[in-house]
């Protein structure tokens, strides 16, 4: 498992966590979050919200899971960048 935290400023940071299957060397799970003060937005593919049609992929918006179309790290980074730009305004 690798976790990277990018500190944007005193109020905001981005966390990226990648979990690899050691037997195959392939990515097993991913988590991407932007945290701004007490609000959290992000998505992951950890298989714990089976009730969502996009399972295992889902977003977390202010702590609540919802369906997502985000599947790749590029899509996740775009999501995070767009959210950061929204927070700047």
C-alpha positions in Angstrom: 0.0 0.0 0.0 1.2 3.5 -0.9 -0.4 6.7 0.5 0.6 10.1 -0.7 -0.7 13.4 0.9 -0.4 16.6 -1.0 -0.8 19.6 1.3 -2.3 22.4 -0.7 -2.5 24.9 2.2 -3.3 25.0 5.9 -7.0 24.1 5.1 -6.7 21.7 2.2 -5.0 18.5 1.3 -5.3 15.6 -1.2 -4.8 12.0 -0.3 -4.1 9.2 -2.8 -3.9 5.6 -1.6 -3.1 2.7 -3.9 -3.3 -0.9 -2.7 -1.5 -3.5 -4.8 -2.1 -7.3 -4.9 1.4 -8.6 -4.1 0.8 -11.9 -5.8 0.0 -10.3 -9.2 1.5 -6.9 -8.9 -1.7 -5.3 -10.1 -3.7 -2.5 -8.5 -6.3 -3.9 -6.2 -8.0 -0.8 -4.7 -7.6 3.0 -5.1 -8.8 5.9 -2.9 -8.6 9.6 -3.8 -9.8 12.3 -1.6 -9.7 16.1 -1.3 -10.2 17.4 2.2 -11.1 21.1 2.8 -11.5 22.0 6.5 -14.1 19.5 7.6 -15.6 18.7 4.1 -14.4 15.6 2.3 -15.0 14.7 -1.4 -13.5 11.7 -3.1 -13.9 8.3 -4.6 -12.6 4.8 -4.3 -13.2 1.3 -5.4 -13.0 -0.4 -2.0 -15.8 -3.0 -2.2 -17.9 -2.0 0.8 -21.0 -0.3 -0.7 -22.7 -3.2 -2.5 -26.0 -1.4 -2.6 -24.7 1.1 -5.3 -25.1 0.2 -9.0 -21.6 1.3 -9.7 -20.1 -1.1 -7.1 -17.3 -1.3 -6.2 -16.8 2.3 -7.6 -18.3 5.1 -5.6 -17.9 8.7 -4.5 -17.9 10.1 -1.0 -19.6 13.5 -0.8 -19.4 15.0 2.7 -19.1 11.5 4.0 -22.0 9.9 2.2 -21.4 7.3 -0.6 -23.0 7.7 -4.0 -22.7 6.1 -7.4 -19.9 7.4 -9.7 -18.6 7.0 -13.3 -15.0 7.6 -12.2 -12.9 4.6 -12.9 -9.3 5.7 -13.6 -6.6 7.7 -11.9 -6.9 10.3 -14.7 -10.6 10.7 -14.0 -9.9 10.9 -10.3 -7.4 13.7 -10.7 -9.7 15.6 -13.0 -12.5 15.2 -10.4 -10.1 16.5 -7.7 -8.9 19.4 -9.8 -12.5 20.4 -10.6 -13.5 20.2 -7.0 -10.5 22.3 -5.9 -11.3 24.9 -8.5 -14.9 25.0 -7.2 -13.6 25.5 -3.6 -11.4 28.4 -4.7 -14.4 30.5 -5.7 
